[in-house]
Amino acid sequence: MAQVKLAEGHQMTDTGLLRYVNPLQGTESVYPFSNGNTLPLAALPNGMAAWSPQTNEAGGGWFYHPSHRHLQGFRLTHQPSPWIGDYGSFTLMPQTGPLRTSPDMRSASFRPEELTVAPDYIRAYLRRYQATMELTPSKSGARIRLCFEGDASETRLLLAPEKGDSSVRIDAAARRVSGCVKGHNGELPDNFALHFVIEFDCELLPESSGVFDGKHATAPELEGSGEKVGAFVGIRPSRDGIVNIAVGTSFIGLEQAERNLRNELAGKSFDQAREEAGQAWEKRLSVVRIEDEGQDSEEKKRIFYSSLYRVNLFPRAIHENDPEKGQVHYSPFDGSIRKGPMYVDFGFWDLYRTSLPLYSLLYPTLLAEMAEGWVNVFKESGWMPKWPSPGERSAMPGTLVDAAFADVFAKGLNGFDRQSAYEGLKKHATLDSGEEKLGRRGLADYARLGYLPSDRFHESVSNALDYHYGDFSLSVIAKELGMEEEAGMFRERAGNYRLLFDPEVGFMRARREDGSWQEPFDPLAWGGAYCEGGPWQCSWAVPHDIAGLAELIGGREALKAKLDELMTMKPLFAIGGYGMEIHEMSEMAAVDFGQFALSNQPSMHIPYMYAAIGAPSGTQHWARRAMEELFGSGSDGFPGDEDNGSMGAWFVWNAIGLYPLCPGTGEYVFGSPLFGRLTITLENGAEMAIEAEGNGPDKPYWSALEVNGEAWDRLYVLHEDLLGGATLRFRMSAAPSDRWYPDEALPYSMSLRRP
């Protein structure tokens, strides 16, 4: 298949939508500054196993950087974020000559143009060893092809775990290596392990094989276990220097790893496996087709499809198929083998805003299966998930699985236990777990006071506001299930966000148990009562009632003026409760978007607040400007952490010209479409078209809008309006409109109307 070369060593096929995807997007990141904090992953969509070139194991979660020129191997990774860390990981590396096992000592140089990374393929030429390593992923493993040049001596493959206990066995007669790795972060059952089977098509040489430990002491034994025990496997390539390898893994057991290998890779050559992986990606990406010949349209397509690729990497499906092809999974919560789906490696705080609503439009059946997986977490652990990777990591405020389920309910998705879902959601909203990582912290004080007192709880404002929105979400679900009294109770609690608004300072503010405001107050100070932001970033987390928030501030005009100030003031900050400059502060300060810190989730909906109060030109201006200035397809392509597809989904939504401002309402607010024409093929076969007449970089505004040929006066469209197929036609303009829209044209706010 023909190849075309791109910058940064990335190559891709010259046909299909995969040619637009650059997995290196966002990889130019370091601990103090994130351009995405991404890894260049080869994996199937939502695949259990992902693979990345590794250039620096000692870098912790930052184990690949595009500036590096030494490769330490291809790493099997399950890491969702460098802040969360990896688990069940190991690195494979071909080698010739003297045995060297440590990451730095075994590494080999490569030229940038000799490293290829695509969603379905990784290739590297290792100059030190005069060897080429290729990999194409399967759901739980990979096909690997090695090519050694010349008369390579002492040829071997290294298998190196990163951390934790491991075991390995080399069976030369069967031409295979098997074992398990147990390294992980967070709390998991004692029997947690990733089991693996690696099969070769060439002779293994027991006299040239052995094991090594975490200190890289080697031994000729063909079996070993302990801290970071790995293997060096002597191999005899074919006459043409080719070695074909198949890898299967499982969280269930070794027998299941063998079954996965057979199911996914048996009888398939490397090229056949790659073709299958490529087809899986084309199927996901081709749901959205872009027709645009405007200025920079090719680069915009690269950003779009690279972002959509990111969306489809997470959450990861860790369920596997039993002999009858039924779904089974190892439970990271109780250590047992259970039936049904399980999805992990994502945080609801990140994904509820953008990624999961995008799944509801593009891949609804898959989202319904994810919802079944969330219910399985509740049944296996007793609590709804917050940040599973693979067990509960409990990062970030709130319990935003509430909003994710509310959106699923609002959009009529089925296929999961709806009653158990509500039971679990109601439990964490009404029962204190007694454990900080489960349910809602400070629930008794929240129920008593209507907020979280800052003298008792860290990040009290951010947590309480997310609880308020969570309660709104629960009211949506309760009403859907016919529980009107409970719906009313949760809706009343959802309005208590007002208790945290201080009209004297014009922001949400920390409040003590006795009702007094916490002193001193600095609107530029981050941390303390706020999570990864300050008052300017975190005061707007009431997507369910922006009209009510406007009333607190002094009316629509007053809120618009506040938003204008937010977007145009200097990007100043004070380190506040953090005591140091965290990377989100640095990323906000690096661009001229005022206090709009798109580098982090709390700011993502801020441009759409203009539309929510009836002034959509502000939304159109800032959404388009953010797309044009803050995103790219290269290694510096994101304005901050691309958390599990959430920022990629933000770009996709904005490019479409819609945004899920308040998941749980079933509404999408209009923005500024990026392309002249974009078509979405819905799962039911209907087509949804977005047309932007006269679009261009100098025309971010629209002067008129039609839906299915009829003039449209609302600033939102319902999910159900799109399901039968729809054409949304925007007439683009270079000039903003000063029109204010009436209440009936505005997207949902609890103060305006009730669900």
Salt bridges, closest charged atoms under 4 A:
ASP86 OD2 - ARG75 NH2 3.03
GLU114 OE2 - ARG127 NH2 2.60
ASP120 OD2 - ARG274 NE 3.44
GLU134 OE1 - ARG145 NE 2.84
GLU154 OE1 - ARG156 NH2 3.64
GLU162 OE1 - ARG75 NH2 2.43
ASP171 OD2 - ARG169 NH1 3.60
GLU187 OE1 - LYS437 NZ 3.16
GLU199 OE2 - ARG262 NH2 2.82
GLU203 OE1 - ARG236 NH1 2.78
GLU223 OE1 - ARG169 NE 3.84
GLU255 OE2 - ARG259 NH2 3.40
GLU258 OE2 - ARG176 NH1 2.71
ASP271 OD1 - ARG145 NH2 3.44
GLU276 OE2 - LYS268 NZ 2.81
GLU291 OE2 - ARG677 NE 3.49
GLU298 OE2 - LYS301 NZ 3.41
GLU299 OE1 - ARG302 NE 3.17
ASP334 OD2 - ARG338 NH2 2.54
ASP345 OD2 - ARG316 NH1 2.92
GLU369 OE1 - HIS319 NE2 3.76
GLU380 OE2 - HIS329 NE2 2.72
ASP402 OD1 - HIS428 NE2 2.53
ASP402 OD2 - ARG440 NH2 3.15
ASP407 OD2 - LYS411 NZ 2.81
ASP417 OD2 - LYS379 NZ 3.26
GLU436 OE2 - ARG441 NH1 3.58
ASP445 OD1 - ARG448 NH2 2.46
ASP445 OD2 - ARG456 NE 2.94
GLU459 OE2 - HIS458 NE2 3.63
ASP471 OD1 - ARG440 NH1 3.02
ASP471 OD1 - ARG493 NH2 3.06
GLU480 OE2 - ARG418 NH2 3.40
GLU486 OE2 - LYS426 NZ 2.73
ASP502 OD2 - ARG509 NH1 2.69
GLU513 OE2 - ARG448 NH2 2.84
GLU519 OE2 - ARG509 NH2 2.95
ASP545 OD2 - ARG498 NH2 3.18
ASP564 OD2 - LYS560 NZ 3.00
GLU584 OE2 - HIS583 NE2 3.06
GLU587 OE2 - HIS583 ND1 2.55
GLU628 OE2 - LYS300 NZ 3.51
GLU629 OE2 - ARG625 NE 2.93
ASP641 OD2 - HIS583 NE2 3.56
GLU667 OE2 - ARG753 NH2 3.11
GLU691 OE2 - ARG677 NH1 2.27
GLU691 OE1 - ARG729 NE 2.79
GLU693 OE2 - ARG729 NE 3.50
GLU706 OE1 - ARG729 NH1 3.43
ASP743 OD1 - ARG556 NH2 2.23
